[in-house]
Amino acid sequence: MKGSLQFIGNATTLIRYNGFTLLTDPNFLHRGQRAYLGYGLTSRRLADPAVEIEDLPALDAVLLSHLHGDHWDRVTRRRLDRATPIITTRQAAGRLRRRGFERSVGLGVWQQHELRGPGGSVTVTALPARHAPGPAERLLPPVIGTMLEFRGPDGRVELTVHVSGDTLLDRRLDAIPRRFPDIDLGIVHLGGTRLLGMLLVTMDGEQGASWVDLIDPHTVVPVHFDDYTVFSSPLGDFLHHVEQAGLADRVVHLRRGETRELAPHHLVRP
């Protein structure tokens, strides 16, 4: 098998391809525990992760979209090997280095970081994202999406994977498909997260369907939609809207713990 994608829970996935093993937005709190979101706000987890942090394979890097308690939690902070490279925002990288994660790499939008291995390389590009509308954006941590371009020994791109990060649909995302017109797999953060029950800070089902139409990945895996009490838009909302948009054939729903094979230029369907 060339590679695989495993859904662990919330926005945590394990991406393996061409000898690289990458973990996204590590969240290993258990059901009933609370994630800290800042300003005294918390949210209770509703489901256990499918994998414990101690059972992870050796990691080449962690891709961290931003510093929020449901993406980087106290379990990760205490138990993740501090030698693990963390690729994230500039702000988050600075804070993580001060906490002992000295190999943290901070990227601004469109900046890149390359990992090399015996079988090829993977280029990580930071992409625009917007975590809240209007002035409220300044109250939340900076966030990035990421594009992964896996190259074989000959330097040619074999697989492109886009992780949206926690974002709303926003005009700054328009540049992504212009720069990356052929995306194999999109991992989209949904949930319609509402802070204080009012402020929408991640895409709901309708925005998620519009994101699929805009970004135009060949295959879409939805994540970040039912693990916490702050989510207001269940997966069914997204499935309804992609059906209405004629895009349902692109969606692969992975259940917690489920793994699907990754092969050059596509995610293998059962």
N, C-alpha and C positions, 0 to 999 in steps of 0.2 A: 504494500500500500504506500503510495507516494506521500500521503499526509492525511490529516483528519481535523475535524472541528468537533469539540465537545462542549455542550452547554452545561455549566455548573450551577447557575442560578443568578438571578438579577441581571447584571451586565457582565458577569464573569464567564469567560469562555477560555478554552484551551485550544490554541491553534498550533498544529504541528505540520510542517511542510519542509521537505528537502533538507532534513536534518536539524531544523530550527524548532524550538518549542517556546511559544510566547503565551503569556497569560494576560488577559484583559481585565481591568478594573476589579481587583481582588476584593471579594466580600465573603467572609466566612463566618459571620455571625449566625447564630442558630435561631430557630423559631422562638418568638417571645422576647428576644433581646432587642434593644433599641439602638438604632443608628443615630449619631449626632450630626445635625445638619447646620449648626451654627445659630447664633442669636437665641440660644435656649430652646431651639426647636429639635424635636426628635421624631422618629417614626419607628413603629414596631414591626419586626420582621414576621412574616406570616408562613414561611416555609424554610426548611433546612436546605443548606447547600448540598449538592449531590456528592461532593468530594470534600474531605477535610484537607486543610492546608498541609498537614504532615504527609499526606498521601500523594502530593503532586510529584511529577517527575522533575528532574533537573531542568531549570529554566534558563534560557538564553537572555530573556528580558521580560519585564512587565510593561504593558502599555496602559498608562493611567490617564484617563481623559481629564480628570480634575480631582481636587481634594475635597470630597464629601464623604460622610461616614458610611454611605451605602456603596462606595466605590473603593475606598481605602479605609478599612476599619481597624479597630484596636487589636483584633486577632492577627491581622496582617502585620501591623506595626510591631507586634511583639515576637511573632514566630517566623516571619519571612527572613531568609538568609540575607544579611545586610550587604553581602557582596553582589547581590542581584542587581543588574542595571535596571533602572526605572526610567522609561522614556515618557515625558510628561510636559506640562506647561513650565515656563520659566519660573513662575511663582512657586509652583509645587516643588520643583526640583530644588530650589533654594531651601525651602523648609525641610525637605527630606534629607538633604545633605547635612543640615544642622542636627538631624535626629539620628545620624549614623549611616544613612544610605548614601555613601560617598560617591557611588558610581551613577547617581541620578543625572539624567541628561535633560535639560530644559530646551524646548523648541518654541520659537515663534511661528506664526502662521506661514506656511510654505517652506519653512526650513526642513532640512532632512538629516537623518542619521542612518548610517549603514552598518549592518552587522554582516560579518564574513564568516564563512565556514568552509569545510573541505568540499562540500557539494555545490557551492554557489554563494549567494548573498541575498539579503533582504534589505530593501530601502524603506525606511519609515518616513513619511512626509506628514507634517502637522497641517491640519486643514481647519478652515474657519468653522466656528460654532457659536451659538448665542443661547445662553442659559436662562435668560429672562427678558421680558419686553421692556423697552424704553429705559428710563433711569434705573429701574430695579436691577438691571444687569450688573451695576456696580456693587450691589450688595452681596452678590454670589461669587464664588471662586471663578477665576478665568478657566475656560474649558477649550479643549481642542478635539476635533475628530482626527483620525489617522488613516492614511493609505499605506498599505503594505504591498510592495512589489517584490515578489519572489523571483529571483533569477537563477538559472542553471549555470553549470560550469562554463558554458559558452557566452554568458552575459545576457542572454535573451530573457525577457520577462515571460515566465510560465504561468503565473497566477497573480491576480490583483484582488486584494481584499480591503474594503472600506468599512471602518468602524465609525459610526456617526458621532459617538459621544453624546452627552446630554445636551441637546440643542432643540430649539424651536425652528420651524420653517422660517427662513429669513433670506433676504436678497443676497447676503454675502455668500450663501451657499451656491449661488448660481455659477460661480467660477469653477466649482469642483468638476462638473461634467465637461466643461470646456478644456480643462487641463488633463482630465482623465476620461476620455470618451469611451473606453472599453473596460468596464469594471466587471469582474467575474462574480464577486460575492459582496453583498452589502449586509452588514450586521447593524440593525437599526434599533436605537434606544427609544422606547415608546412609554406608555403608562399614563400620559396626561397628568404628570406630577403636579399637585397643587399644594403650595405652601400656605398655611393658615386657612386651608380650605378654599382659597380664592385665586391666588396668583399662579397661573400656568407657567411651568418652567421646563417641561419636556413635551415632546409631541404627543398629541392624542391620536386616535385612530384615523381621523380625517387628515390631519397634517402628515401622519406617517404615510398614507397612501399618496399624497402629493409629493412627498419626499421620494418615494419609489419612482414616480413619474419623472421627477426632475433629475435624480442621480442616475437612473436607468441601469441598475445592475442586472446581470443575467439571472441571478438568484438572490433572494432576500431571506435572511433569518431574523425574525423579531426577538428581541430580548427586553428586559427591564419593563415588565408590564404587570406583574402580580405579586411581587415579593414583599411589598411594603404598604402600610396603611395610607400613605400619601398619594398612592396611585388612584386616579379617578376614571381611567379609560381602559377597560379590559381588552384582552387580545381579540375578543369577538368584534369590538368596534373596528379595529384595524382590518380584520378579515372581511368584514362587511364592506368597508370603503374600497379595499383593493378589488373586491369582486365587482363593485359598481364601476370602477375605473377600468375593468378589463385586464387587470394585472395579477389576478389570483394564481395563475399558473407559475408565477415566479417564486411564490412563497413556500418555504420549507419550515414547518413548525417543529422545532426540536424540544422534546420534553426534558426536564432536568435529568442530567446524567446520560442523555442520549448522545451518541457519537455518530457522525456521518463522514464518509470518506471524502477527502479533497484530492482531486486529480488535476493535471494541467488544464487550466481554463474553465474548470467547473467544479461544483459540488455535486457529488454523485447521489442521485436519488435512489430510494429503495426499489 
